[in-house]
Amino acid sequence: MEDLTSAIRETYAEAARRAAGGEAPSCGCGSSAATCCDPISSNLYDDADAAVAPGTALRASLGCGNPTALAELRSGETVLDLGSGGGLDVILSARRVGSDGKAYGLDMTDEMLALARDNARAAGVANVEFLKGRIEEVPLPDAAVDVIVSNCVINLAADKDVVLREAFRVLKPGGRFAVSDVVVRGDMPPDVRQSLELWVGCVAGALSEEDYRAKLAAAGFTDIELETTRVYALEDARAFLGASGRNVDRLAGLVEGRVTSAFVRARKPAAGRCCAPACCN
């Protein structure tokens, strides 16, 4: 687990350094290819969202969707972005909730936190706060936020059950979980599941839709929905497998159509409705 955490931290630190230096981002979801060719992280934000964020925030975005556009954020709400990276989704959330609301960003990488704070200042948003920490141990009290967003980060966690229990803990009763993530269909080849680089690149650690639903329910969430937003074809599979050093021709055919991006929604039951063990913590 420590090897995985260290690999993720270094990969995202390098992505932050590249973005801050004005370079194109690494290929999506943290993979280490030198140029951005990855289908997972491309073309996620419309012109309106891109116009209100600094270029460095866009360059540092290594997600697989745009959760802030789908989370139906409301004025005055408090939002937490798990794995906030360069701060793009925090900035967009802060604008959507307005001056009466607040947006937190949580990240474990010093370089990303520094970049995110610079980006927030450049964007002119004051209702933001960036926290250092891991998504397995959120440094906020119980029932602190109305909405949790995340962009292609939960799949990176070695213990997703812990992450989802923490998300449930910090949500207020009735609070919403609204994340973009990579989700797989069917079994993945062992070569992919065992690849640390592909885990850092968002593929090897991804859950199936059935597992995602089960883990959310076990954490106490209700109203669980998964909406597929992209299905990756053969050439897409070649792109995100290319940096792994494995037999791309063989693996691409095995994973074609099995890797997807999805928008994952769930809700923490309102007070008095929860009967899951996590509700009584």
Secondary structure, 3 states (H helix, E strand, C coil): CHHHHHHHHHHHHHHHHHHHCCCCCCCCCCCCCCCCCCCCCCCCCCHHHHHCCCHHHHHCCCCCCCHHHHCCCCCCCEEEEECCCCCHHHHHHHHHHCCCCEEEEEECCHHHHHHHHHHHHHHCCCCEEEEECECCECCCCCCCEEEEEEECCHHHCCCHHHHHHHHHHHEEEEEEEEEEEEEECCCCCHHHHCCHHHHHCCCCCCEEHHHHHHHHHHHCCEEEEEEEEEECCHHHHHHHHHHHCCCHHHHHHHHCCCEEEEEEEEECCCCCCCCCHHHHC
